[in-house]
């Protein structure tokens, strides 16, 4: 038997609008190798991008460090909508 990695989810915004999931995954992996889950979120305006980022729980302190992210990035805990349980299918997410 094995234990599944526990992911902690963050909201990350406002990043440049051209960013895709693969860019955020590459950034995270370069900064700290690990298993991440990244989902691009729909934004209210087209001039920025926002992401839901799942990180291993052992990296929480590092992720909250102001030196980890680009200057000006906003990081907070991701709050799941109450009706979102089990709404994702594997094709809707990207895992590394």
TIRO-2110 file (N, C-alpha, C; in Angstrom, 1 decimal):
// TIRO-2110
0.8, -1.2, 0.0, N, 1, A
0.0, 0.0, 0.0, CA, 1, A
0.9, 1.2, 0.0, C, 1, A
0.3, 2.3, -0.6, N, 2, A
1.0, 3.6, -0.6, CA, 2, A
0.1, 4.7, -0.1, C, 2, A
0.7, 5.8, 0.2, N, 3, A
-0.1, 6.9, 0.6, CA, 3, A
0.0, 8.0, -0.5, C, 3, A
-1.2, 8.5, -0.8, N, 4, A
-1.3, 9.5, -1.9, CA, 4, A
-0.7, 10.8, -1.3, C, 4, A
-0.1, 11.6, -2.2, N, 5, A
0.4, 12.9, -1.8, CA, 5, A
-0.8, 13.8, -1.5, C, 5, A
-0.7, 14.6, -0.4, N, 6, A
-1.7, 15.5, -0.1, CA, 6, A
-1.4, 16.9, -0.7, C, 6, A
-2.2, 17.4, -1.6, N, 7, A
-2.0, 18.6, -2.2, CA, 7, A
-2.8, 19.7, -1.5, C, 7, A
-2.1, 20.9, -1.4, N, 8, A
-2.7, 22.1, -0.8, CA, 8, A
-3.0, 23.1, -2.0, C, 8, A
-4.1, 23.6, -2.1, N, 9, A
-4.5, 24.5, -3.3, CA, 9, A
-4.4, 25.9, -3.0, C, 9, A
-3.8, 26.7, -3.9, N, 10, A
-3.6, 28.1, -3.8, CA, 10, A
-4.3, 28.8, -5.0, C, 10, A
-4.7, 30.0, -4.8, N, 11, A
-5.1, 30.9, -5.9, CA, 11, A
-4.0, 31.8, -6.2, C, 11, A
-3.6, 31.9, -7.5, N, 12, A
-2.5, 32.8, -7.9, CA, 12, A
-2.9, 33.7, -9.0, C, 12, A
-2.7, 35.0, -8.8, N, 13, A
-3.2, 36.0, -9.7, CA, 13, A
-2.5, 37.3, -9.4, C, 13, A
-2.5, 38.4, -10.1, N, 14, A
-2.7, 38.5, -11.5, CA, 14, A
-1.4, 38.3, -12.2, C, 14, A
-1.4, 37.3, -13.1, N, 15, A
-0.2, 37.0, -13.9, CA, 15, A
-0.5, 37.4, -15.3, C, 15, A
0.5, 37.5, -16.2, N, 16, A
0.3, 38.0, -17.5, CA, 16, A
-0.7, 37.1, -18.3, C, 16, A
-1.5, 37.7, -19.1, N, 17, A
-2.6, 36.9, -19.8, CA, 17, A
-2.1, 35.8, -20.7, C, 17, A
-0.9, 35.9, -21.2, N, 18, A
-0.4, 34.9, -22.1, CA, 18, A
0.0, 33.5, -21.5, C, 18, A
0.1, 33.5, -20.2, N, 19, A
0.5, 32.3, -19.5, CA, 19, A
-0.5, 31.1, -19.7, C, 19, A
0.1, 29.9, -19.8, N, 20, A
-0.7, 28.7, -19.9, CA, 20, A
-0.3, 27.8, -18.7, C, 20, A
-1.0, 26.7, -18.6, N, 21, A
-0.7, 25.8, -17.5, CA, 21, A
0.8, 25.3, -17.5, C, 21, A
1.2, 25.0, -18.7, N, 22, A
2.6, 24.5, -18.9, CA, 22, A
3.6, 25.5, -18.4, C, 22, A
3.4, 26.8, -18.5, N, 23, A
4.3, 27.8, -18.1, CA, 23, A
4.4, 27.8, -16.5, C, 23, A
3.3, 27.7, -15.9, N, 24, A
3.2, 27.7, -14.4, CA, 24, A
3.9, 26.4, -13.9, C, 24, A
3.6, 25.3, -14.5, N, 25, A
4.2, 24.0, -14.1, CA, 25, A
5.7, 24.1, -14.2, C, 25, A
6.2, 24.7, -15.3, N, 26, A
7.6, 24.8, -15.5, CA, 26, A
8.2, 25.7, -14.5, C, 26, A
7.6, 26.8, -14.2, N, 27, A
8.1, 27.7, -13.2, CA, 27, A
8.2, 27.0, -11.8, C, 27, A
7.1, 26.3, -11.4, N, 28, A
7.1, 25.6, -10.1, CA, 28, A
8.2, 24.6, -10.1, C, 28, A
8.3, 23.8, -11.1, N, 29, A
9.3, 22.7, -11.2, CA, 29, A
10.8, 23.2, -11.1, C, 29, A
11.0, 24.4, -11.8, N, 30, A
12.3, 25.0, -11.7, CA, 30, A
12.7, 25.5, -10.3, C, 30, A
11.7, 26.0, -9.7, N, 31, A
11.9, 26.6, -8.3, CA, 31, A
12.0, 25.5, -7.3, C, 31, A
11.2, 24.5, -7.4, N, 32, A
11.2, 23.4, -6.4, CA, 32, A
10.6, 22.2, -7.0, C, 32, A
11.4, 21.2, -7.3, N, 33, A
10.9, 19.9, -8.0, CA, 33, A
9.8, 19.3, -7.1, C, 33, A
8.7, 18.8, -7.7, N, 34, A
7.7, 18.2, -6.9, CA, 34, A
6.5, 17.9, -7.8, C, 34, A
5.4, 17.4, -7.2, N, 35, A
4.2, 17.0, -8.0, CA, 35, A
3.2, 18.2, -7.8, C, 35, A
2.8, 18.8, -8.9, N, 36, A
1.9, 20.0, -8.9, CA, 36, A
0.7, 19.7, -9.8, C, 36, A
-0.3, 20.4, -9.4, N, 37, A
-1.5, 20.4, -10.3, CA, 37, A
-1.9, 21.9, -10.5, C, 37, A
-2.1, 22.2, -11.8, N, 38, A
-2.3, 23.6, -12.2, CA, 38, A
-3.6, 23.6, -13.1, C, 38, A
-4.4, 24.6, -12.8, N, 39, A
-5.6, 24.8, -13.6, CA, 39, A
-5.8, 26.3, -13.9, C, 39, A
-5.9, 26.7, -15.1, N, 40, A
-6.2, 28.1, -15.4, CA, 40, A
-7.6, 28.4, -15.1, C, 40, A
-7.9, 29.5, -14.5, N, 41, A
-9.2, 29.9, -14.2, CA, 41, A
-9.7, 31.0, -15.1, C, 41, A
-11.0, 31.1, -15.2, N, 42, A
-11.7, 32.1, -16.0, CA, 42, A
-11.6, 33.4, -15.2, C, 42, A
-11.1, 34.5, -15.9, N, 43, A
-11.0, 35.8, -15.2, CA, 43, A
-12.1, 36.7, -15.6, C, 43, A
-12.3, 37.7, -14.8, N, 44, A
-13.3, 38.7, -15.1, CA, 44, A
-12.9, 39.6, -16.3, C, 44, A
-11.6, 39.9, -16.4, N, 45, A
-11.1, 40.8, -17.4, CA, 45, A
-10.0, 40.1, -18.2, C, 45, A
-9.8, 40.4, -19.5, N, 46, A
-8.8, 39.7, -20.3, CA, 46, A
-7.3, 40.1, -20.1, C, 46, A
-7.1, 41.1, -19.3, N, 47, A
-5.7, 41.7, -19.1, CA, 47, A
-4.8, 41.0, -18.1, C, 47, A
-5.3, 39.8, -17.6, N, 48, A
-4.5, 39.1, -16.6, CA, 48, A
-4.9, 37.6, -16.6, C, 48, A
-4.2, 36.8, -16.0, N, 49, A
-4.6, 35.4, -15.9, CA, 49, A
-4.5, 34.9, -14.4, C, 49, A
-5.3, 34.0, -14.0, N, 50, A
-5.4, 33.4, -12.7, CA, 50, A
-5.3, 31.9, -12.7, C, 50, A
-4.8, 31.3, -11.7, N, 51, A
-4.6, 29.9, -11.7, CA, 51, A
-5.0, 29.3, -10.3, C, 51, A
-5.5, 28.1, -10.3, N, 52, A
-5.6, 27.2, -9.1, CA, 52, A
-4.4, 26.3, -9.2, C, 52, A
-3.6, 26.4, -8.1, N, 53, A
-2.3, 25.6, -8.1, CA, 53, A
-2.3, 24.7, -6.9, C, 53, A
-2.1, 23.4, -7.1, N, 54, A
-2.0, 22.4, -6.1, CA, 54, A
-0.6, 22.1, -5.9, C, 54, A
-0.1, 22.2, -4.6, N, 55, A
1.3, 21.9, -4.3, CA, 55, A
1.3, 20.9, -3.2, C, 55, A
2.4, 20.1, -3.1, N, 56, A
2.5, 19.2, -2.0, CA, 56, A
2.5, 20.0, -0.6, C, 56, A
1.8, 19.4, 0.3, N, 57, A
1.6, 20.1, 1.6, CA, 57, A
2.9, 20.4, 2.3, C, 57, A
4.0, 19.7, 2.0, N, 58, A
5.3, 19.9, 2.7, CA, 58, A
5.9, 21.2, 2.2, C, 58, A
5.4, 21.8, 1.1, N, 59, A
6.0, 23.0, 0.5, CA, 59, A
5.2, 24.3, 0.9, C, 59, A
4.2, 24.2, 1.7, N, 60, A
3.4, 25.4, 2.0, CA, 60, A
4.2, 26.6, 2.4, C, 60, A
5.1, 26.4, 3.4, N, 61, A
5.9, 27.6, 3.8, CA, 61, A
6.7, 28.2, 2.7, C, 61, A
7.3, 27.4, 1.8, N, 62, A
8.0, 27.9, 0.7, CA, 62, A
7.2, 28.7, -0.3, C, 62, A
6.0, 28.2, -0.5, N, 63, A
5.1, 28.8, -1.5, CA, 63, A
4.6, 30.1, -1.0, C, 63, A
4.4, 30.3, 0.3, N, 64, A
4.0, 31.6, 0.8, CA, 64, A
5.2, 32.6, 0.9, C, 64, A
6.4, 32.2, 0.7, N, 65, A
7.5, 33.1, 0.7, CA, 65, A
7.4, 34.1, -0.4, C, 65, A
7.6, 35.4, -0.1, N, 66, A
7.5, 36.5, -1.1, CA, 66, A
8.6, 36.3, -2.2, C, 66, A
9.7, 35.6, -1.9, N, 67, A
10.8, 35.4, -2.8, CA, 67, A
10.4, 34.3, -3.8, C, 67, A
9.4, 33.5, -3.6, N, 68, A
9.1, 32.4, -4.5, CA, 68, A
8.5, 32.9, -5.8, C, 68, A
7.6, 33.8, -5.7, N, 69, A
6.7, 34.2, -6.8, CA, 69, A
7.3, 35.5, -7.4, C, 69, A
6.9, 35.8, -8.7, N, 70, A
7.3, 37.1, -9.3, CA, 70, A
6.7, 38.3, -8.5, C, 70, A
7.4, 39.4, -8.5, N, 71, A
6.9, 40.6, -7.7, CA, 71, A
5.5, 41.0, -8.2, C, 71, A
4.6, 41.2, -7.3, N, 72, A
3.3, 41.7, -7.6, CA, 72, A
2.2, 40.6, -7.7, C, 72, A
2.7, 39.3, -7.6, N, 73, A
1.7, 38.2, -7.6, CA, 73, A
1.0, 38.1, -6.3, C, 73, A
-0.3, 37.8, -6.4, N, 74, A
-1.2, 37.6, -5.2, CA, 74, A
-1.4, 36.1, -5.0, C, 74, A
-1.1, 35.7, -3.8, N, 75, A
-1.2, 34.2, -3.5, CA, 75, A
-2.2, 34.1, -2.3, C, 75, A
-3.2, 33.2, -2.4, N, 76, A
-4.0, 33.0, -1.2, CA, 76, A
-4.5, 31.5, -1.3, C, 76, A
-5.1, 31.1, -0.2, N, 77, A
-5.7, 29.7, -0.2, CA, 77, A
-6.8, 29.7, -1.2, C, 77, A
-6.9, 28.6, -1.9, N, 78, A
-8.0, 28.4, -2.9, CA, 78, A
-9.2, 27.9, -2.2, C, 78, A
-10.3, 28.5, -2.3, N, 79, A
-11.6, 28.1, -1.7, CA, 79, A
-12.4, 27.5, -2.8, C, 79, A
-12.7, 26.2, -2.6, N, 80, A
-13.5, 25.4, -3.6, CA, 80, A
-15.0, 25.8, -3.4, C, 80, A
-15.7, 26.0, -4.5, N, 81, A
-17.1, 26.2, -4.4, CA, 81, A
-17.8, 25.0, -3.8, C, 81, A
-18.8, 25.2, -3.0, N, 82, A
-19.5, 24.1, -2.4, CA, 82, A
-20.0, 23.0, -3.3, C, 82, A
-20.4, 23.4, -4.5, N, 83, A
-20.9, 22.4, -5.5, CA, 83, A
-19.9, 21.8, -6.4, C, 83, A
-18.6, 22.0, -6.0, N, 84, A
-17.5, 21.5, -6.9, CA, 84, A
-17.0, 20.1, -6.6, C, 84, A
-17.5, 19.5, -5.7, N, 85, A
-17.0, 18.1, -5.3, CA, 85, A
-17.1, 17.2, -6.5, C, 85, A
-16.0, 16.6, -6.8, N, 86, A
-16.0, 15.6, -7.9, CA, 86, A
-16.5, 16.1, -9.2, C, 86, A
-16.3, 17.3, -9.5, N, 87, A
-16.8, 17.9, -10.8, CA, 87, A
-15.8, 17.8, -11.9, C, 87, A
-14.6, 17.5, -11.6, N, 88, A
-13.5, 17.4, -12.6, CA, 88, A
-13.4, 16.0, -13.3, C, 88, A
-13.1, 16.0, -14.5, N, 89, A
-12.7, 14.8, -15.2, CA, 89, A
-11.2, 14.9, -15.5, C, 89, A
-10.6, 13.7, -15.7, N, 90, A
-9.1, 13.7, -15.8, CA, 90, A
-8.7, 14.7, -17.0, C, 90, A
-9.4, 14.8, -18.0, N, 91, A
-9.0, 15.7, -19.2, CA, 91, A
-9.0, 17.2, -18.8, C, 91, A
-9.7, 17.5, -17.7, N, 92, A
-9.8, 18.9, -17.3, CA, 92, A
-8.6, 19.4, -16.5, C, 92, A
-7.7, 18.5, -16.1, N, 93, A
-6.6, 18.9, -15.3, CA, 93, A
-5.3, 18.4, -15.9, C, 93, A
-4.2, 19.0, -15.5, N, 94, A
-2.9, 18.5, -15.9, CA, 94, A
-2.1, 18.2, -14.7, C, 94, A
-1.6, 17.0, -14.7, N, 95, A
-0.8, 16.6, -13.5, CA, 95, A
0.7, 16.3, -14.0, C, 95, A
1.6, 16.6, -13.1, N, 96, A
3.0, 16.3, -13.4, CA, 96, A
3.6, 15.6, -12.2, C, 96, A
END
